[in-house]
Amino acid sequence: MNKISNCFLLFFTCYFVFTVNLSAQTKQHDTNFFSTVLNLNNGKTIKLTDLKNKVILLDFWYRGCLPCLKAIPYLIELQEEFKNDLVIIGINDMDTKNDVNDYYSYKKVNYLSTYKSDTNISKKLKISAFPTTVIINQNGEVVSAESGFQKGTFKKSLRKNIKKLIKENGHS
C-alpha cells in the first residue's frame, strides 16, 4: 500500500509541477505566445488572440509518438461535439507540412495543425512530454494542461473541462 501511495504522490507532484510551469510560462509570454502567428497545414495562418470567445485546445503531438496518434480520434470526436465553441489546433514542431497533411487526410482529422517551422512552440513553452493538451478559456487564460494519454480518461477529462468552460460562458 505504501508503494501505491508513493507512486500516486509522485504522479500528482509531477503533474502539479508541470501544470504550474506551463501556466507560468504562458502567462510570462502572454503577449508573445498568444500573438504568435501560427502557420497551419491548410496554408493559412492564425493567432490565438483571433479566437476570442472560443475554448482553445492545443494538442502537442508528432507522427512518431504512438500515444499522440492514439489521442487523435478522441480529439476528432471532441471537435465534432463542440464545433461551435471549441477550436482544436494540433501543435507539431517536428513533422513537415506534407507529413501532417498526409496523416490528417488518412485519419480524416477535422481540425488544423501547425508543422515544423522556425517557430518551435513546444520549445518556447518548454513542452517536453507528448502528447500534451492545453486548454485555454474564452479569455485567453490557460486553465488546464495535461501530458500523456490514458485511453479511459483522456476524452472524459478534456470533455469535462470543455463543457465547464462553455457553460460558464453561457453557451449550451
C-alpha positions in Angstrom: 0.0 0.0 0.0 2.9 2.4 0.8 4.3 1.8 -2.7 1.0 2.7 -4.3 0.6 5.9 -2.2 4.2 6.9 -3.0 3.6 6.4 -6.8 0.3 8.3 -6.5 2.0 11.2 -4.7 4.8 11.3 -7.2 2.4 11.4 -10.1 0.4 14.3 -8.6 3.6 16.2 -7.7 4.9 15.8 -11.3 1.5 16.8 -12.7 1.3 19.9 -10.4 4.9 21.0 -11.2 4.2 20.6 -15.0 0.9 22.4 -14.8 2.4 25.3 -12.8 5.4 25.5 -15.0 3.3 25.6 -18.2 0.9 28.1 -16.7 3.7 30.3 -15.6 5.4 30.0 -19.0 2.3 31.1 -20.9 1.5 33.9 -18.5 5.0 35.2 -18.8 4.8 35.1 -22.6 1.2 36.1 -22.9 1.8 38.8 -25.5 4.4 36.9 -27.4 2.8 33.4 -27.4 -0.8 34.4 -27.8 0.0 36.8 -30.6 2.4 34.4 -32.4 1.4 33.7 -35.9 0.8 30.0 -36.3 1.3 28.5 -39.8 -1.4 25.9 -40.3 -1.4 22.8 -42.5 -4.2 24.3 -44.7 -1.8 27.1 -45.8 -3.5 29.7 -43.6 -2.2 31.5 -40.5 -3.9 32.2 -37.2 -3.1 33.9 -33.9 -4.7 32.6 -30.7 -5.7 36.2 -30.0 -8.0 35.8 -33.1 -10.0 33.1 -31.3 -11.8 35.2 -28.6 -14.9 33.7 -27.2 -13.8 30.2 -28.1 -12.4 27.5 -25.9 -9.0 26.5 -27.4 -7.4 23.1 -27.1 -3.8 22.9 -28.1 -2.6 19.3 -28.8 1.2 19.0 -28.8 1.9 16.0 -31.0 4.1 14.4 -33.7 3.7 11.4 -36.0 6.4 9.3 -34.3 4.6 9.5 -31.0 2.2 6.5 -30.6 0.3 7.9 -27.7 -0.2 11.1 -29.7 -1.7 9.2 -32.6 -4.0 7.2 -30.2 -5.3 10.5 -28.9 -6.3 12.0 -32.3 -9.6 10.0 -32.7 -10.8 11.3 -29.4 -9.9 14.9 -30.4 -11.8 14.5 -33.6 -14.9 13.5 -31.6 -14.5 16.5 -29.2 -14.1 18.9 -32.2 -17.3 17.5 -33.7 -19.2 17.6 -30.4 -18.2 21.1 -29.5 -17.8 22.5 -33.1 -19.4 25.8 -32.3 -17.5 26.6 -29.1 -14.2 24.8 -29.4 -11.1 25.2 -31.6 -8.6 22.4 -31.6 -5.1 23.2 -33.0 -2.5 20.5 -33.3 0.9 21.8 -32.4 3.5 19.8 -34.3 7.1 21.2 -34.4 8.7 18.0 -35.8 6.9 16.9 -38.9 6.8 18.7 -42.3 3.6 20.2 -43.7 3.3 17.3 -46.2 3.6 14.7 -43.4 1.0 16.4 -41.3 -1.4 16.7 -44.3 -0.9 13.1 -45.3 -1.7 11.9 -41.8 -4.6 14.2 -41.4 -6.1 13.2 -44.7 -5.6 9.5 -43.8 -7.3 9.9 -40.4 -9.9 12.4 -41.7 -8.9 14.9 -38.9 -11.4 17.8 -38.6 -9.1 20.3 -37.0 -5.9 22.0 -38.1 -2.3 21.7 -37.1 1.0 23.5 -37.2 4.1 21.8 -38.7 7.8 22.2 -38.4 8.9 25.8 -38.9 11.3 28.4 -37.5 8.9 28.9 -34.6 9.2 26.0 -32.2 6.2 26.4 -30.0 6.9 23.3 -27.9 10.4 24.6 -27.1 9.0 28.1 -26.4 6.6 26.7 -23.8 9.0 24.1 -22.5 6.8 21.2 -23.5 8.8 18.0 -23.2 6.1 15.3 -22.9 3.9 14.2 -25.8 1.1 14.3 -26.1 0.4 17.4 -24.1 -3.0 19.1 -24.2 -3.5 22.6 -23.1 -7.0 24.1 -22.7 -7.3 27.9 -22.9 -10.6 29.6 -21.9 -12.5 32.2 -23.8 -10.5 35.0 -22.1 -7.2 33.6 -23.3 -6.1 32.1 -19.9 -4.6 28.6 -19.6 -6.9 26.6 -17.4 -5.6 23.1 -17.9 -2.5 21.3 -19.0 -2.2 17.5 -19.1 0.5 15.3 -20.5 0.2 11.7 -21.6 -2.6 9.6 -22.9 -4.8 7.2 -20.9 -7.4 5.6 -23.0 -10.1 5.5 -20.3 -9.7 9.1 -19.0 -8.3 11.2 -21.9 -11.5 12.2 -23.6 -13.6 12.2 -20.4 -11.2 14.7 -18.6 -11.0 17.0 -21.6 -14.7 16.9 -22.2 -15.5 17.8 -18.6 -13.2 20.8 -18.7 -14.5 22.0 -22.1 -18.2 21.6 -21.0 -17.5 23.5 -17.8 -15.9 26.4 -19.7 -18.7 26.6 -22.3 -21.3 26.5 -19.5 -19.5 29.3 -17.6 -19.5 31.4 -20.7 -23.3 31.0 -21.1 -23.4 28.5 -24.0 -25.0 25.1 -24.4 
